[in-house]
Amino acid sequence: MSHDKTLTKVEKSADRMYGNRNLLVCGYKEAEQKAMLLLLQKNKLGSCPVIFATNADIQKPLKEILQADNRYGHGEISEMKKAVIMSGFTQKQLHTLMAAHKKSKLPRQHWAALTATSENWSLCDLLEELEAEAEAIRKQKSNR
C-alpha cells in the first residue's frame, strides 16, 4: 500500500508529538518485552502505557490498537517485524528512548512516531511502509 508521505527529522525539543502518550511495541518475544519495560523504567519513561501488538492486531488500525490497556499483549506471540511506534512523546523523550535502545542488547527494529494520517493505517500497512523506507535508506547509503 502506498501512502503519501515525507520523512521529517525529529528535533530534540520538549514539544509533544501527535496523539495520546503510548508506546506500541511490535514483534517482541516475551524476554524482549520484559527488557523493553526495564529499559523504559531505567530511563524515567516507565509511566508510559506500553501496548504489545499481537498477531491478531496486524490488520487493525493503529488508532484502535493504541486504545488497548497498558501491558495489553504482554507475553503473547508477535511474529511481525520488530518496531516501536511512539505516540504523544516529546521529541526529547523520543531521542532518549532511541539512544537507550541502541545501547541495550535489544534487537534492531523500525521506529515510527504516530501522526494524524498514520493512526488510520493498519498495523500491517505501517510495518510495510517502515520496511520500504528502511530499504530506501539502505540503497541511498550504498550509493554514496
N, CA, C and O atoms as CSV, one atom per row, in Angstrom:
chain,resi,resn,atom,element,x,y,z
A,1,MET,N,N,0.851,-1.184,0.000
A,1,MET,CA,C,0.000,0.000,0.000
A,1,MET,C,C,0.885,1.231,0.000
A,1,MET,O,O,1.807,1.342,0.807
A,2,SER,N,N,0.610,2.130,-0.882
A,2,SER,CA,C,1.421,3.347,-0.969
A,2,SER,C,C,0.699,4.505,-0.304
A,2,SER,O,O,-0.478,4.754,-0.566
A,3,HIS,N,N,1.410,5.199,0.547
A,3,HIS,CA,C,0.855,6.359,1.253
A,3,HIS,C,C,1.643,7.587,0.846
A,3,HIS,O,O,2.844,7.515,0.587
A,4,ASP,N,N,0.956,8.708,0.792
A,4,ASP,CA,C,1.634,9.965,0.514
A,4,ASP,C,C,2.348,10.385,1.791
A,4,ASP,O,O,1.704,10.693,2.793
A,5,LYS,N,N,3.695,10.399,1.755
A,5,LYS,CA,C,4.425,10.725,2.970
A,5,LYS,C,C,5.742,11.383,2.642
A,5,LYS,O,O,6.268,11.278,1.534
A,6,THR,N,N,6.251,12.062,3.641
A,6,THR,CA,C,7.608,12.573,3.581
A,6,THR,C,C,8.215,12.347,4.952
A,6,THR,O,O,7.551,12.541,5.971
A,7,LEU,N,N,9.461,11.941,4.980
A,7,LEU,CA,C,10.147,11.752,6.242
A,7,LEU,C,C,10.494,13.113,6.817
A,7,LEU,O,O,10.961,13.997,6.099
A,8,THR,N,N,10.270,13.276,8.093
A,8,THR,CA,C,10.560,14.534,8.751
A,8,THR,C,C,11.529,14.277,9.891
A,8,THR,O,O,11.313,13.382,10.707
A,9,LYS,N,N,12.583,15.054,9.945
A,9,LYS,CA,C,13.550,14.920,11.028
A,9,LYS,C,C,12.914,15.412,12.325
A,9,LYS,O,O,12.290,16.472,12.365
A,10,VAL,N,N,13.086,14.625,13.380
A,10,VAL,CA,C,12.558,14.993,14.687
A,10,VAL,C,C,13.639,15.748,15.438
A,10,VAL,O,O,14.761,15.264,15.584
A,11,GLU,N,N,13.299,16.921,15.906
A,11,GLU,CA,C,14.244,17.742,16.667
A,11,GLU,C,C,14.371,17.193,18.089
A,11,GLU,O,O,13.940,16.070,18.351
A,12,LYS,N,N,14.945,17.950,18.996
A,12,LYS,CA,C,15.135,17.495,20.383
A,12,LYS,C,C,14.467,18.448,21.367
A,12,LYS,O,O,15.006,18.721,22.439
A,13,SER,N,N,13.303,18.948,21.003
A,13,SER,CA,C,12.617,19.921,21.842
A,13,SER,C,C,11.709,19.215,22.851
A,13,SER,O,O,11.585,17.990,22.851
A,14,ALA,N,N,11.088,20.008,23.697
A,14,ALA,CA,C,10.124,19.496,24.667
A,14,ALA,C,C,8.713,19.468,24.071
A,14,ALA,O,O,7.742,19.195,24.777
A,15,ASP,N,N,8.608,19.750,22.773
A,15,ASP,CA,C,7.300,19.724,22.115
A,15,ASP,C,C,6.762,18.305,22.080
A,15,ASP,O,O,7.468,17.360,21.728
A,16,ARG,N,N,5.496,18.179,22.453
A,16,ARG,CA,C,4.855,16.866,22.441
A,16,ARG,C,C,4.383,16.571,21.026
A,16,ARG,O,O,3.807,17.423,20.349
A,17,MET,N,N,4.641,15.345,20.602
A,17,MET,CA,C,4.218,14.922,19.270
A,17,MET,C,C,2.764,14.458,19.309
A,17,MET,O,O,2.143,14.428,20.371
A,18,TYR,N,N,2.239,14.106,18.172
A,18,TYR,CA,C,0.830,13.780,17.987
A,18,TYR,C,C,0.377,12.584,18.839
A,18,TYR,O,O,1.125,11.626,19.033
A,19,GLY,N,N,-0.854,12.662,19.338
A,19,GLY,CA,C,-1.526,11.528,19.972
A,19,GLY,C,C,-1.413,11.475,21.480
A,19,GLY,O,O,-0.674,12.238,22.103
A,20,ASN,N,N,-2.178,10.538,22.053
A,20,ASN,CA,C,-2.089,10.260,23.485
A,20,ASN,C,C,-0.799,9.496,23.750
A,20,ASN,O,O,-0.331,8.742,22.897
A,21,ARG,N,N,-0.233,9.690,24.920
A,21,ARG,CA,C,1.065,9.083,25.242
A,21,ARG,C,C,0.929,7.570,25.396
A,21,ARG,O,O,0.332,7.076,26.353
A,22,ASN,N,N,1.496,6.852,24.431
A,22,ASN,CA,C,1.517,5.396,24.402
A,22,ASN,C,C,2.740,4.936,23.648
A,22,ASN,O,O,3.340,5.685,22.878
A,23,LEU,N,N,3.094,3.696,23.883
A,23,LEU,CA,C,4.166,3.065,23.136
A,23,LEU,C,C,3.617,1.746,22.606
A,23,LEU,O,O,3.154,0.913,23.385
A,24,LEU,N,N,3.663,1.549,21.308
A,24,LEU,CA,C,3.203,0.314,20.684
A,24,LEU,C,C,4.432,-0.461,20.242
A,24,LEU,O,O,5.202,0.003,19.401
A,25,VAL,N,N,4.611,-1.648,20.815
A,25,VAL,CA,C,5.787,-2.477,20.570
A,25,VAL,C,C,5.357,-3.685,19.748
A,25,VAL,O,O,4.421,-4.394,20.119
A,26,CYS,N,N,6.042,-3.916,18.634
A,26,CYS,CA,C,5.668,-4.983,17.701
A,26,CYS,C,C,6.809,-5.979,17.520
A,26,CYS,O,O,7.978,-5.598,17.457
A,27,GLY,N,N,6.451,-7.264,17.436
A,27,GLY,CA,C,7.410,-8.301,17.070
A,27,GLY,C,C,8.362,-8.746,18.163
A,27,GLY,O,O,9.347,-9.425,17.873
A,28,TYR,N,N,8.102,-8.388,19.400
A,28,TYR,CA,C,8.986,-8.746,20.501
A,28,TYR,C,C,8.573,-10.077,21.137
A,28,TYR,O,O,7.390,-10.336,21.358
A,29,LYS,N,N,9.582,-10.915,21.427
A,29,LYS,CA,C,9.359,-12.127,22.213
A,29,LYS,C,C,9.201,-11.704,23.672
A,29,LYS,O,O,9.518,-10.570,24.032
A,30,GLU,N,N,8.710,-12.616,24.507
A,30,GLU,CA,C,8.421,-12.260,25.901
A,30,GLU,C,C,9.649,-11.704,26.630
A,30,GLU,O,O,9.529,-10.713,27.351
A,31,ALA,N,N,10.806,-12.308,26.461
A,31,ALA,CA,C,12.019,-11.817,27.135
A,31,ALA,C,C,12.367,-10.407,26.663
A,31,ALA,O,O,12.810,-9.579,27.459
A,32,GLU,N,N,12.169,-10.132,25.381
A,32,GLU,CA,C,12.436,-8.797,24.841
A,32,GLU,C,C,11.420,-7.785,25.371
A,32,GLU,O,O,11.761,-6.627,25.611
A,33,GLN,N,N,10.179,-8.221,25.550
A,33,GLN,CA,C,9.154,-7.345,26.128
A,33,GLN,C,C,9.563,-6.917,27.529
A,33,GLN,O,O,9.469,-5.741,27.879
A,34,LYS,N,N,10.018,-7.875,28.327
A,34,LYS,CA,C,10.460,-7.563,29.691
A,34,LYS,C,C,11.658,-6.612,29.669
A,34,LYS,O,O,11.734,-5.683,30.474
A,35,ALA,N,N,12.587,-6.847,28.748
A,35,ALA,CA,C,13.757,-5.978,28.631
A,35,ALA,C,C,13.350,-4.557,28.239
A,35,ALA,O,O,13.934,-3.588,28.724
A,36,MET,N,N,12.353,-4.430,27.366
A,36,MET,CA,C,11.874,-3.100,26.965
A,36,MET,C,C,11.249,-2.379,28.155
A,36,MET,O,O,11.499,-1.190,28.352
A,37,LEU,N,N,10.447,-3.072,28.945
A,37,LEU,CA,C,9.832,-2.457,30.129
A,37,LEU,C,C,10.900,-1.983,31.105
A,37,LEU,O,O,10.770,-0.907,31.690
A,38,LEU,N,N,11.951,-2.771,31.285
A,38,LEU,CA,C,13.061,-2.400,32.171
A,38,LEU,C,C,13.801,-1.184,31.616
A,38,LEU,O,O,14.165,-0.276,32.364
A,39,LEU,N,N,14.019,-1.173,30.311
A,39,LEU,CA,C,14.682,-0.047,29.655
A,39,LEU,C,C,13.891,1.245,29.866
A,39,LEU,O,O,14.473,2.295,30.137
A,40,LEU,N,N,12.581,1.167,29.743
A,40,LEU,CA,C,11.729,2.344,29.964
A,40,LEU,C,C,11.853,2.838,31.403
A,40,LEU,O,O,11.962,4.039,31.650
A,41,GLN,N,N,11.836,1.900,32.348
A,41,GLN,CA,C,11.961,2.276,33.764
A,41,GLN,C,C,13.291,2.973,34.035
A,41,GLN,O,O,13.332,4.010,34.696
A,42,LYS,N,N,14.366,2.402,33.525
A,42,LYS,CA,C,15.706,2.952,33.758
A,42,LYS,C,C,15.860,4.353,33.181
A,42,LYS,O,O,16.688,5.133,33.651
A,43,ASN,N,N,15.074,4.670,32.174
A,43,ASN,CA,C,15.186,5.967,31.504
A,43,ASN,C,C,14.038,6.908,31.841
A,43,ASN,O,O,13.725,7.831,31.089
A,44,LYS,N,N,13.416,6.651,32.995
A,44,LYS,CA,C,12.349,7.510,33.528
A,44,LYS,C,C,11.168,7.656,32.562
A,44,LYS,O,O,10.530,8.708,32.505
A,45,LEU,N,N,10.883,6.586,31.803
A,45,LEU,CA,C,9.732,6.555,30.903
A,45,LEU,C,C,8.780,5.429,31.299
A,45,LEU,O,O,7.885,5.067,30.535
A,46,GLY,N,N,8.979,4.881,32.494
A,46,GLY,CA,C,8.202,3.732,32.956
A,46,GLY,C,C,6.727,4.001,33.161
A,46,GLY,O,O,5.931,3.064,33.212
A,47,SER,N,N,6.344,5.269,33.281
A,47,SER,CA,C,4.927,5.582,33.482
A,47,SER,C,C,4.139,5.572,32.172
A,47,SER,O,O,2.913,5.684,32.183
A,48,CYS,N,N,4.828,5.440,31.065
A,48,CYS,CA,C,4.178,5.441,29.759
A,48,CYS,C,C,3.452,4.111,29.538
A,48,CYS,O,O,4.050,3.051,29.721
A,49,PRO,N,N,2.179,4.150,29.150
A,49,PRO,CA,C,1.484,2.903,28.830
A,49,PRO,C,C,2.159,2.209,27.642
A,49,PRO,O,O,2.483,2.840,26.636
A,50,VAL,N,N,2.362,0.901,27.783
A,50,VAL,CA,C,3.005,0.107,26.747
A,50,VAL,C,C,2.028,-0.959,26.267
A,50,VAL,O,O,1.454,-1.704,27.061
A,51,ILE,N,N,1.855,-1.015,24.962
A,51,ILE,CA,C,0.963,-1.980,24.335
A,51,ILE,C,C,1.827,-2.874,23.461
A,51,ILE,O,O,2.600,-2.381,22.640
A,52,PHE,N,N,1.701,-4.188,23.632
A,52,PHE,CA,C,2.454,-5.146,22.838
A,52,PHE,C,C,1.523,-5.725,21.783
A,52,PHE,O,O,0.581,-6.448,22.105
A,53,ALA,N,N,1.790,-5.402,20.520
A,53,ALA,CA,C,0.949,-5.874,19.426
A,53,ALA,C,C,1.033,-7.396,19.335
A,53,ALA,O,O,2.112,-7.978,19.451
A,54,THR,N,N,-0.108,-8.021,19.129
A,54,THR,CA,C,-0.165,-9.468,18.948
A,54,THR,C,C,-0.456,-9.778,17.481
A,54,THR,O,O,-0.809,-8.885,16.711
A,55,ASN,N,N,-0.309,-11.034,17.104
A,55,ASN,CA,C,-0.602,-11.433,15.726
A,55,ASN,C,C,-2.024,-11.050,15.331
A,55,ASN,O,O,-2.279,-10.740,14.167
A,56,ALA,N,N,-2.948,-11.068,16.283
A,56,ALA,CA,C,-4.348,-10.744,16.000
A,56,ALA,C,C,-4.559,-9.269,15.663
A,56,ALA,O,O,-5.615,-8.898,15.151
A,57,ASP,N,N,-3.570,-8.430,15.942
A,57,ASP,CA,C,-3.696,-6.979,15.721
A,57,ASP,C,C,-3.228,-6.516,14.348
A,57,ASP,O,O,-3.415,-5.348,14.007
A,58,ILE,N,N,-2.637,-7.378,13.565
A,58,ILE,CA,C,-1.931,-6.973,12.355
A,58,ILE,C,C,-2.798,-6.203,11.357
A,58,ILE,O,O,-2.278,-5.334,10.657
A,59,GLN,N,N,-4.091,-6.487,11.267
A,59,GLN,CA,C,-4.959,-5.787,10.307
A,59,GLN,C,C,-5.740,-4.629,10.932
A,59,GLN,O,O,-6.475,-3.932,10.232
A,60,LYS,N,N,-5.589,-4.420,12.225
A,60,LYS,CA,C,-6.324,-3.357,12.912
A,60,LYS,C,C,-5.673,-1.998,12.673
A,60,LYS,O,O,-4.458,-1.909,12.494
A,61,PRO,N,N,-6.494,-0.925,12.670
A,61,PRO,CA,C,-5.897,0.417,12.566
A,61,PRO,C,C,-5.120,0.752,13.836
A,61,PRO,O,O,-5.487,0.324,14.930
A,62,LEU,N,N,-4.053,1.516,13.682
A,62,LEU,CA,C,-3.239,1.908,14.839
A,62,LEU,C,C,-4.085,2.581,15.912
A,62,LEU,O,O,-3.896,2.337,17.104
A,63,LYS,N,N,-5.016,3.428,15.485
A,63,LYS,CA,C,-5.871,4.153,16.429
A,63,LYS,C,C,-6.582,3.175,17.373
A,63,LYS,O,O,-6.693,3.433,18.571
A,64,GLU,N,N,-7.056,2.064,16.832
A,64,GLU,CA,C,-7.763,1.061,17.640
A,64,GLU,C,C,-6.811,0.331,18.582
A,64,GLU,O,O,-7.126,0.135,19.756
A,65,ILE,N,N,-5.660,-0.067,18.079
A,65,ILE,CA,C,-4.691,-0.793,18.912
A,65,ILE,C,C,-4.225,0.086,20.072
A,65,ILE,O,O,-4.069,-0.397,21.194
A,66,LEU,N,N,-4.004,1.361,19.807
A,66,LEU,CA,C,-3.497,2.272,20.831
A,66,LEU,C,C,-4.515,2.590,21.928
A,66,LEU,O,O,-4.181,3.258,22.906
A,67,GLN,N,N,-5.739,2.121,21.774
A,67,GLN,CA,C,-6.744,2.285,22.829
A,67,GLN,C,C,-6.725,1.131,23.829
A,67,GLN,O,O,-7.466,1.144,24.811
A,68,ALA,N,N,-5.884,0.142,23.579
A,68,ALA,CA,C,-5.796,-1.021,24.475
A,68,ALA,C,C,-5.235,-0.600,25.835
A,68,ALA,O,O,-4.601,0.447,25.969
A,69,ASP,N,N,-5.483,-1.437,26.827
A,69,ASP,CA,C,-4.981,-1.186,28.179
A,69,ASP,C,C,-3.466,-1.347,28.253
A,69,ASP,O,O,-2.865,-2.060,27.450
A,70,ASN,N,N,-2.864,-0.680,29.219
A,70,ASN,CA,C,-1.441,-0.805,29.482
A,70,ASN,C,C,-1.084,-2.279,29.654
A,70,ASN,O,O,-1.779,-3.022,30.348
A,71,ARG,N,N,-0.007,-2.685,29.021
A,71,ARG,CA,C,0.531,-4.048,29.049
A,71,ARG,C,C,-0.307,-5.058,28.249
A,71,ARG,O,O,-0.080,-6.265,28.333
A,72,TYR,N,N,-1.262,-4.558,27.485
A,72,TYR,CA,C,-2.015,-5.444,26.591
A,72,TYR,C,C,-1.018,-6.230,25.742
A,72,TYR,O,O,-0.043,-5.661,25.251
A,73,GLY,N,N,-1.247,-7.508,25.566
A,73,GLY,CA,C,-0.420,-8.353,24.717
A,73,GLY,C,C,0.877,-8.825,25.338
A,73,GLY,O,O,1.627,-9.569,24.706
A,74,HIS,N,N,1.160,-8.406,26.571
A,74,HIS,CA,C,2.414,-8.812,27.221
A,74,HIS,C,C,2.445,-10.332,27.351
A,74,HIS,O,O,1.512,-10.938,27.878
A,75,GLY,N,N,3.511,-10.933,26.873
A,75,GLY,CA,C,3.678,-12.376,26.953
A,75,GLY,C,C,3.047,-13.147,25.796
A,75,GLY,O,O,3.211,-14.363,25.705
A,76,GLU,N,N,2.333,-12.459,24.917
A,76,GLU,CA,C,1.694,-13.138,23.788
A,76,GLU,C,C,2.627,-13.161,22.579
A,76,GLU,O,O,3.570,-12.374,22.493
A,77,ILE,N,N,2.355,-14.054,21.666
A,77,ILE,CA,C,3.170,-14.218,20.469
A,77,ILE,C,C,2.959,-13.044,19.511
A,77,ILE,O,O,1.835,-12.597,19.284
A,78,SER,N,N,4.072,-12.561,18.960
A,78,SER,CA,C,4.045,-11.469,17.990
A,78,SER,C,C,5.105,-11.768,16.936
A,78,SER,O,O,6.289,-11.505,17.146
A,79,GLU,N,N,4.676,-12.316,15.806
A,79,GLU,CA,C,5.620,-12.768,14.776
A,79,GLU,C,C,5.855,-11.741,13.671
A,79,GLU,O,O,6.411,-12.066,12.622
A,80,MET,N,N,5.435,-10.517,13.909
A,80,MET,CA,C,5.601,-9.477,12.890
A,80,MET,C,C,6.985,-8.855,12.964
A,80,MET,O,O,7.775,-9.183,13.849
A,81,LYS,N,N,7.274,-7.957,12.032
A,81,LYS,CA,C,8.542,-7.213,12.057
A,81,LYS,C,C,8.647,-6.438,13.369
A,81,LYS,O,O,7.643,-5.989,13.922
A,82,LYS,N,N,9.861,-6.290,13.848
A,82,LYS,CA,C,10.082,-5.540,15.083
A,82,LYS,C,C,9.974,-4.039,14.795
A,82,LYS,O,O,10.577,-3.517,13.857
A,83,ALA,N,N,9.185,-3.371,15.636
A,83,ALA,CA,C,9.007,-1.926,15.502
A,83,ALA,C,C,8.487,-1.356,16.804
A,83,ALA,O,O,7.859,-2.054,17.601
A,84,VAL,N,N,8.757,-0.080,17.008
A,84,VAL,CA,C,8.178,0.670,18.116
A,84,VAL,C,C,7.539,1.916,17.525
A,84,VAL,O,O,8.181,2.682,16.805
A,85,ILE,N,N,6.260,2.104,17.843
A,85,ILE,CA,C,5.530,3.279,17.384
A,85,ILE,C,C,5.241,4.128,18.620
A,85,ILE,O,O,4.589,3.674,19.561
A,86,MET,N,N,5.730,5.352,18.605
A,86,MET,CA,C,5.574,6.254,19.736
A,86,MET,C,C,4.446,7.234,19.466
A,86,MET,O,O,4.312,7.767,18.364
A,87,SER,N,N,3.647,7.458,20.480
A,87,SER,CA,C,2.522,8.375,20.378
A,87,SER,C,C,2.547,9.313,21.578
A,87,SER,O,O,2.625,8.863,22.721
A,88,GLY,N,N,2.480,10.608,21.319
A,88,GLY,CA,C,2.394,11.592,22.393
A,88,GLY,C,C,3.665,11.809,23.184
A,88,GLY,O,O,3.623,12.430,24.246
A,89,PHE,N,N,4.789,11.321,22.704
A,89,PHE,CA,C,6.066,11.554,23.367
A,89,PHE,C,C,6.548,12.956,23.023
A,89,PHE,O,O,6.151,13.524,22.006
A,90,THR,N,N,7.397,13.507,23.867
A,90,THR,CA,C,8.089,14.722,23.465
A,90,THR,C,C,9.221,14.297,22.531
A,90,THR,O,O,9.641,13.139,22.523
A,91,GLN,N,N,9.690,15.232,21.767
A,91,GLN,CA,C,10.794,14.921,20.868
A,91,GLN,C,C,12.026,14.473,21.662
A,91,GLN,O,O,12.746,13.566,21.245
A,92,LYS,N,N,12.255,15.108,22.792
A,92,LYS,CA,C,13.398,14.745,23.646
A,92,LYS,C,C,13.248,13.316,24.172
A,92,LYS,O,O,14.222,12.564,24.196
A,93,GLN,N,N,12.038,12.934,24.594
A,93,GLN,CA,C,11.806,11.573,25.071
A,93,GLN,C,C,12.045,10.545,23.966
A,93,GLN,O,O,12.586,9.467,24.217
A,94,LEU,N,N,11.643,10.882,22.759
A,94,LEU,CA,C,11.878,10.001,21.619
A,94,LEU,C,C,13.369,9.736,21.463
A,94,LEU,O,O,13.784,8.586,21.321
A,95,HIS,N,N,14.170,10.786,21.489
A,95,HIS,CA,C,15.621,10.636,21.333
A,95,HIS,C,C,16.225,9.874,22.512
A,95,HIS,O,O,17.138,9.070,22.325
A,96,THR,N,N,15.724,10.120,23.725
A,96,THR,CA,C,16.209,9.399,24.910
A,96,THR,C,C,15.973,7.908,24.749
A,96,THR,O,O,16.875,7.105,24.986
A,97,LEU,N,N,14.767,7.532,24.348
A,97,LEU,CA,C,14.425,6.123,24.191
A,97,LEU,C,C,15.242,5.470,23.070
A,97,LEU,O,O,15.742,4.357,23.233
A,98,MET,N,N,15.373,6.149,21.957
A,98,MET,CA,C,16.130,5.569,20.842
A,98,MET,C,C,17.608,5.377,21.209
A,98,MET,O,O,18.209,4.366,20.846
A,99,ALA,N,N,18.181,6.326,21.915
A,99,ALA,CA,C,19.584,6.213,22.325
A,99,ALA,C,C,19.765,5.081,23.331
A,99,ALA,O,O,20.728,4.320,23.239
A,100,ALA,N,N,18.848,4.964,24.290
A,100,ALA,CA,C,18.929,3.893,25.284
A,100,ALA,C,C,18.757,2.529,24.613
A,100,ALA,O,O,19.441,1.567,24.961
A,101,HIS,N,N,17.852,2.459,23.666
A,101,HIS,CA,C,17.628,1.205,22.942
A,101,HIS,C,C,18.884,0.803,22.175
A,101,HIS,O,O,19.260,-0.369,22.165
A,102,LYS,N,N,19.527,1.764,21.539
A,102,LYS,CA,C,20.731,1.489,20.752
A,102,LYS,C,C,21.837,0.904,21.631
A,102,LYS,O,O,22.594,0.044,21.180
A,103,LYS,N,N,21.937,1.365,22.882
A,103,LYS,CA,C,22.965,0.888,23.813
A,103,LYS,C,C,22.590,-0.458,24.439
A,103,LYS,O,O,23.453,-1.155,24.972
A,104,SER,N,N,21.317,-0.821,24.377
A,104,SER,CA,C,20.846,-2.059,25.006
A,104,SER,C,C,21.180,-3.264,24.123
A,104,SER,O,O,21.722,-3.120,23.027
A,105,LYS,N,N,20.849,-4.435,24.617
A,105,LYS,CA,C,21.059,-5.656,23.841
A,105,LYS,C,C,19.797,-6.055,23.081
A,105,LYS,O,O,19.719,-7.158,22.539
A,106,LEU,N,N,18.814,-5.164,23.040
A,106,LEU,CA,C,17.602,-5.447,22.282
A,106,LEU,C,C,17.925,-5.431,20.786
A,106,LEU,O,O,18.818,-4.704,20.351
A,107,PRO,N,N,17.200,-6.233,20.001
A,107,PRO,CA,C,17.480,-6.291,18.565
A,107,PRO,C,C,17.115,-5.003,17.840
A,107,PRO,O,O,16.309,-4.206,18.321
A,108,ARG,N,N,17.724,-4.817,16.676
A,108,ARG,CA,C,17.401,-3.649,15.832
A,108,ARG,C,C,15.940,-3.715,15.433
A,108,ARG,O,O,15.350,-4.794,15.363
A,109,GLN,N,N,15.374,-2.576,15.176
A,109,GLN,CA,C,13.956,-2.517,14.836
A,109,GLN,C,C,13.669,-1.243,14.067
A,109,GLN,O,O,14.540,-0.391,13.893
A,110,HIS,N,N,12.441,-1.129,13.613
A,110,HIS,CA,C,11.972,0.104,12.977
A,110,HIS,C,C,11.406,1.019,14.062
A,110,HIS,O,O,10.939,0.553,15.101
A,111,TRP,N,N,11.456,2.320,13.807
A,111,TRP,CA,C,10.905,3.329,14.714
A,111,TRP,C,C,9.915,4.188,13.944
A,111,TRP,O,O,10.124,4.487,12.768
A,112,ALA,N,N,8.839,4.582,14.609
A,112,ALA,CA,C,7.868,5.488,13.988
A,112,ALA,C,C,7.224,6.341,15.075
A,112,ALA,O,O,7.098,5.928,16.227
A,113,ALA,N,N,6.828,7.524,14.677
A,113,ALA,CA,C,6.028,8.398,15.539
A,113,ALA,C,C,4.640,8.480,14.901
A,113,ALA,O,O,4.512,8.693,13.695
A,114,LEU,N,N,3.629,8.313,15.707
A,114,LEU,CA,C,2.259,8.368,15.222
A,114,LEU,C,C,1.951,9.752,14.661
A,114,LEU,O,O,2.397,10.768,15.195
A,115,THR,N,N,1.186,9.774,13.581
A,115,THR,CA,C,0.728,11.040,13.007
A,115,THR,C,C,-0.785,10.976,12.814
A,115,THR,O,O,-1.390,9.911,12.938
A,116,ALA,N,N,-1.383,12.115,12.511
A,116,ALA,CA,C,-2.824,12.160,12.249
A,116,ALA,C,C,-3.180,11.289,11.046
A,116,ALA,O,O,-4.295,10.773,10.971
A,117,THR,N,N,-2.275,11.123,10.128
A,117,THR,CA,C,-2.512,10.266,8.963
A,117,THR,C,C,-2.285,8.800,9.307
A,117,THR,O,O,-3.130,7.955,9.011
A,118,SER,N,N,-1.159,8.495,9.926
A,118,SER,CA,C,-0.815,7.085,10.172
A,118,SER,C,C,-1.718,6.410,11.194
A,118,SER,O,O,-1.821,5.184,11.186
A,119,GLU,N,N,-2.368,7.152,12.066
A,119,GLU,CA,C,-3.221,6.498,13.057
A,119,GLU,C,C,-4.381,5.740,12.406
A,119,GLU,O,O,-4.974,4.861,13.031
A,120,ASN,N,N,-4.705,6.076,11.159
A,120,ASN,CA,C,-5.779,5.388,10.445
A,120,ASN,C,C,-5.277,4.218,9.608
A,120,ASN,O,O,-6.084,3.478,9.045
A,121,TRP,N,N,-3.970,4.038,9.515
A,121,TRP,CA,C,-3.395,2.913,8.780
A,121,TRP,C,C,-3.525,1.641,9.606
A,121,TRP,O,O,-3.594,1.693,10.834
A,122,SER,N,N,-3.557,0.513,8.932
A,122,SER,CA,C,-3.480,-0.762,9.652
A,122,SER,C,C,-2.031,-0.941,10.110
A,122,SER,O,O,-1.109,-0.361,9.536
A,123,LEU,N,N,-1.853,-1.735,11.127
A,123,LEU,CA,C,-0.502,-2.023,11.608
A,123,LEU,C,C,0.315,-2.660,10.485
A,123,LEU,O,O,1.490,-2.335,10.315
A,124,CYS,N,N,-0.290,-3.550,9.731
A,124,CYS,CA,C,0.379,-4.203,8.603
A,124,CYS,C,C,0.896,-3.163,7.603
A,124,CYS,O,O,2.046,-3.236,7.170
A,125,ASP,N,N,0.052,-2.202,7.240
A,125,ASP,CA,C,0.460,-1.170,6.289
A,125,ASP,C,C,1.616,-0.331,6.829
A,125,ASP,O,O,2.545,-0.007,6.090
A,126,LEU,N,N,1.564,0.017,8.103
A,126,LEU,CA,C,2.647,0.811,8.682
A,126,LEU,C,C,3.950,0.022,8.669
A,126,LEU,O,O,4.992,0.562,8.300
A,127,LEU,N,N,3.908,-1.238,9.064
A,127,LEU,CA,C,5.126,-2.047,9.083
A,127,LEU,C,C,5.708,-2.200,7.679
A,127,LEU,O,O,6.927,-2.163,7.511
A,128,GLU,N,N,4.856,-2.370,6.677
A,128,GLU,CA,C,5.324,-2.441,5.288
A,128,GLU,C,C,5.968,-1.119,4.868
A,128,GLU,O,O,7.006,-1.113,4.206
A,129,GLU,N,N,5.360,-0.020,5.248
A,129,GLU,CA,C,5.897,1.304,4.915
A,129,GLU,C,C,7.252,1.524,5.587
A,129,GLU,O,O,8.172,2.059,4.968
A,130,LEU,N,N,7.378,1.114,6.848
A,130,LEU,CA,C,8.644,1.269,7.559
A,130,LEU,C,C,9.739,0.427,6.907
A,130,LEU,O,O,10.886,0.860,6.806
A,131,GLU,N,N,9.381,-0.769,6.468
A,131,GLU,CA,C,10.351,-1.633,5.793
A,131,GLU,C,C,10.784,-1.016,4.467
A,131,GLU,O,O,11.969,-1.041,4.132
A,132,ALA,N,N,9.842,-0.464,3.711
A,132,ALA,CA,C,10.160,0.182,2.431
A,132,ALA,C,C,11.061,1.398,2.653
A,132,ALA,O,O,12.002,1.613,1.890
A,133,GLU,N,N,10.783,2.194,3.691
A,133,GLU,CA,C,11.624,3.352,3.997
A,133,GLU,C,C,13.036,2.912,4.368
A,133,GLU,O,O,14.016,3.516,3.932
A,134,ALA,N,N,13.136,1.849,5.183
A,134,ALA,CA,C,14.451,1.348,5.593
A,134,ALA,C,C,15.245,0.864,4.383
A,134,ALA,O,O,16.451,1.097,4.297
A,135,GLU,N,N,14.581,0.198,3.460
A,135,GLU,CA,C,15.243,-0.282,2.245
A,135,GLU,C,C,15.721,0.894,1.393
A,135,GLU,O,O,16.826,0.856,0.853
A,136,ALA,N,N,14.907,1.927,1.269
A,136,ALA,CA,C,15.291,3.116,0.503
A,136,ALA,C,C,16.509,3.793,1.121
A,136,ALA,O,O,17.396,4.252,0.401
A,137,ILE,N,N,16.556,3.857,2.427
A,137,ILE,CA,C,17.693,4.464,3.120
A,137,ILE,C,C,18.951,3.619,2.915
A,137,ILE,O,O,20.032,4.162,2.687
A,138,ARG,N,N,18.812,2.278,2.996
A,138,ARG,CA,C,19.962,1.392,2.758
A,138,ARG,C,C,20.519,1.595,1.344
A,138,ARG,O,O,21.734,1.672,1.157
A,139,LYS,N,N,19.636,1.679,0.364
A,139,LYS,CA,C,20.065,1.885,-1.034
A,139,LYS,C,C,20.769,3.224,-1.191
A,139,LYS,O,O,21.794,3.326,-1.865
A,140,GLN,N,N,20.201,4.257,-0.556
A,140,GLN,CA,C,20.796,5.585,-0.640
A,140,GLN,C,C,22.217,5.584,-0.050
A,140,GLN,O,O,23.133,6.177,-0.619
A,141,LYS,N,N,22.385,4.910,1.097
A,141,LYS,CA,C,23.697,4.850,1.730
A,141,LYS,C,C,24.693,4.056,0.899
A,141,LYS,O,O,25.871,4.409,0.852
A,142,SER,N,N,24.243,2.988,0.241
A,142,SER,CA,C,25.153,2.160,-0.560
A,142,SER,C,C,25.567,2.857,-1.850
A,142,SER,O,O,26.569,2.483,-2.460
A,143,ASN,N,N,24.812,3.857,-2.266
A,143,ASN,CA,C,25.149,4.606,-3.489
A,143,ASN,C,C,26.092,5.779,-3.224
A,143,ASN,O,O,26.498,6.465,-4.161
A,144,ARG,N,N,26.434,6.009,-1.993
A,144,ARG,CA,C,27.322,7.138,-1.656
A,144,ARG,C,C,28.757,6.816,-1.945
A,144,ARG,O,O,29.633,7.651,-1.721
